[in-house]
Amino acid sequence: MTINTKNSAVENEGQTNDVLPVTHELVTEIIHALENQDKTQIEFLLEPLHSADVADIFEQLNEFDRRLLTNFIGVNMEPDVLSELDDSTLGHVIDEMDDKDIAHVISKMEIDDAVHVLQDLEDEDQQKIINELPADGRLAVEEGLSFPEDSAGRLLQRNLVSVPGDWSVGKVIDYFRTDDDLPDEFYEVFIVDPMHHPLGTVALNKIIRTNRDVLISDIMDSDPKVVPVELDQEEVAYLFKQYDLTSMGVVDNSGRLIGMITVDDVVDVIDEEAEEDLLRMAGVHDSDITESVFEASKHRVIWLLINLVTAILASGVIALFDASIEQMVALAILMPIVASMGGNAGTQTMTVTVRALATHDLTPSNTKRIIFREFFIAALNGAVIAIVIGGLSWFWFSNMALGGVMAAAMMINIVMAGLSGILIPIILDKINIDPALASSIFVTTITDVVGFFAFLGLAAIVLL
Amino acid sequence: MTINTKNSAVENEGQTNDVLPVTHELVTEIIHALENQDKTQIEFLLEPLHSADVADIFEQLNEFDRRLLTNFIGVNMEPDVLSELDDSTLGHVIDEMDDKDIAHVISKMEIDDAVHVLQDLEDEDQQKIINELPADGRLAVEEGLSFPEDSAGRLLQRNLVSVPGDWSVGKVIDYFRTDDDLPDEFYEVFIVDPMHHPLGTVALNKIIRTNRDVLISDIMDSDPKVVPVELDQEEVAYLFKQYDLTSMGVVDNSGRLIGMITVDDVVDVIDEEAEEDLLRMAGVHDSDITESVFEASKHRVIWLLINLVTAILASGVIALFDASIEQMVALAILMPIVASMGGNAGTQTMTVTVRALATHDLTPSNTKRIIFREFFIAALNGAVIAIVIGGLSWFWFSNMALGGVMAAAMMINIVMAGLSGILIPIILDKINIDPALASSIFVTTITDVVGFFAFLGLAAIVLL
């Protein structure tokens, strides 16, 4: 399939997903066919699609149509469709299917995919389905689920290709030609000792371009990247990015090779982790995008209530100065500007810091330098904004002293915002709290409280 | 190398990068050796490192030490070190190197890496280096740079493996064993017709496991994913994610295969695009993390000045009600709460929307449904927050009417925040403006202006 892209802006309609087979027209046709119970048409429409595209269609449908489609496909569900679904849609589809049917579909999956599908289900549902699995699959799945959440073990594919170092390239190729139990996809061969400790790896293209009589150990990369099974998936993803890997061996506590992780799963991890940081910084639950109204509302309102406490705290600061505001209403007019600009400056620094921590760009080697950098940026930007808003306030209220108070308060608040934007995420990271999740609430509290206090406090001293 | 992870929380110190060879100790030793001009020690420390790790060390050093290291390595710079550097560090390193030396290093790179390094340089520097390249490399690099920025063409690796469909598997393997000009890394073979149109692909593992006498066209995937050279890199990344690809062919306007894109470059694209969205939503320049104080300050202050206009606009709304505030100072105390909660609720919805647009989860097929979803979430959360803050305000100021006004204003503002949080990114996307870049300024303006107007306006009518 050559994927066509329409170049004309008119045809394009601002939607970039017309390079993909799942168009609005296709989804509309499928909904129409579903609601008319036109089985032939549904089969005709779904048949040419890749499993990932069928999964996308499930995600696009509303709950009613999704239920129709689930019942229509039933036990004939492609395993890859289930493993490509997002968590909420997967939950809906699995709720609608018979446990025996799900177990049948899952038993056809690779272990890493089966674990991926099962790990997000409620414990009870999970156990019911596991009980329906055939014995050997059940053991492997249970072992996969026994590894810590978000660890290398959860991404593990047990089936890999390993050979002893004294085999020739020819013997390796002959083994490939005769063995039926190879993984569907693999990119390298692991060389192991008799205890199954990894000695090296050879990329397939190197095997193919080498003569049959060469020893496999003579062409292996003898410094292969291998990770322990409990390593966090974020670190696994980092290693794939850092070393441009396509697959990587995983070892158990005694250093024995027990499986591999392939780049397709890592691509998903990279995407998930970036999404998690983005959503968490905005106070949104990781799976918000596909949650129902009530689930999403419940998760988001907690964040709003926490922020309400912050906002009330800031109001408490304003209340301290109610007499000043009564004397000079201009203070009430200008004070939100100080808090709002501090908030924006703090968010800038905090976002850069959270990202730099996630990408290992902020390390013990450069922390001090980067704190100074943020201080200087804040001081520079504070000065610029202070001069602009000081001048404008002076002009607006024909009151030079008010302009001076505004400028000073703005300078203080933007510098405090910069410092809290860099220090709070670093401190949270040190004490093992996710900085993406918790930084903004502290930074906002500081910029609001400091902003109102500096402005109203200075005003009370200087102006009244 | 088995990558060890320390499990003890004490040893760990909250830093996760101790799984990597570039530790704080190593960087400190290198700085020490650099400042003592101890060449033997520097060589000893750098020698065992992967190019990506050497690049990390450059990024960790301050400008002075970075200059020392650049001069120390000079023309012996590994090509991969340059291609792994982030944009700002790359700029510093290239400024410090001799043009001839850089051209020498770049001439040893794959074309996609050379284009990646050159594309971010200033035009003048770029041209000087290109002029120093050997003739054949120069042409290929200039062609690479002629493709639109962030398009598939910029990720293109010209060197791929293509064979005619009538070759046997044995002939393909023999060709691999004798041809010296194969790419360093490849995962599949392209089958082409005499005009070099792609007919299919075969994964290497499939070639290895098939007998020599089978025709290559009999085992090929005859529906290979192929993209046009101008396709946006975000779409390329989407296709890799969607179809779990490791490499993909790229065709020119007449459908001829002109190169391939490999998953290692796509992993970087996915990471960059996620970073871009995260930073842009906070009003930070894409390369902020590695910019100098002045560059970063300049980029960030523009955002602050735009936000200042918004904040002044909101103050203008407050100024309309100065008489009301003079009569009842409680209004000044409570009004920031309405604006701040609206801002938080708007950011939640906006972030979810921007992300859903980026991941193709928000499409014409479900836009209407998701707008309603956001409206209902906003209405629910608005009601919860309105009741809480209405009650608190009543209690705080012993004024039931004030509590009622606060609750009503909060409800109005949170619903408006939800609607603008979903509609603004969708509209911006439709008119081809990056929603990550521009949404927040509109959403903030709306939540501030609506918040103050609703609260103070209702208060003026009901309370005074």
Interface residues (C-beta under 8 A of the other chain):
Chain A: M1 T2 I3 N4 T5 N7 A9 E13 G14 Q15 T16 N17 V19 L20 V22 H24 V27 T28 H50 A52 D53 D56 E59 Q60 N62 D86 I173 F176 R177 D179 L182 E185 F186 Y187 P198 A203 L204 N205 I207 I208 R209 T210 N211 D223 P224 K225 V226 V227 P228 E230 L231 D232 E234 E235 Y238 L239 F240 K241 Q242 Y243 D244 L245 T246 V251 G255 V263 D264 V266 V267 D268 I270 D271 A274 E275 D277 L278 L279 M281 A282 G283 V284 D288 I289 T290 V293 F294 A296 S297 R300 V301 W303 L304 L305 N307 L308 T310 A311 I312 A314 S315 I318 A319 D322 I325 E326 V329 A330 L331 A332 I333 L334 M335 P336 I337 A339 S340 M341 N344 A345 T347 Q348 M350 T351 V352 R355 A356 T359 H360 D361 T363 P364 S365 N366 R369 R373 F376 I377 L380 N381 V384 I385 V388 I389 L392 I414 D429 K430 I431 N432 D448 F452
Chain B: M1 T2 I3 N4 T5 N7 A9 E13 G14 Q15 T16 N17 V19 L20 V22 H24 V27 T28 H50 A52 D53 D56 E59 Q60 N62 D86 I173 F176 R177 D179 L182 P183 E185 F186 Y187 P198 A203 L204 N205 I207 I208 R209 T210 N211 D223 P224 K225 V226 V227 P228 E230 L231 D232 E234 E235 Y238 L239 F240 K241 Q242 Y243 D244 L245 T246 V251 G255 V263 D264 V266 V267 D268 I270 D271 A274 E275 D277 L278 L279 M281 A282 G283 V284 D288 I289 T290 V293 F294 A296 S297 R300 V301 W303 L304 L305 N307 L308 T310 A311 I312 A314 S315 I318 A319 D322 I325 E326 V329 A330 L331 A332 I333 L334 M335 P336 I337 A339 S340 M341 N344 A345 T347 Q348 M350 T351 V352 R355 A356 T359 H360 D361 T363 P364 S365 N366 R369 R373 F376 I377 L380 N381 V384 I385 V388 I389 L392 D429 K430 I431 N432 D448 F452
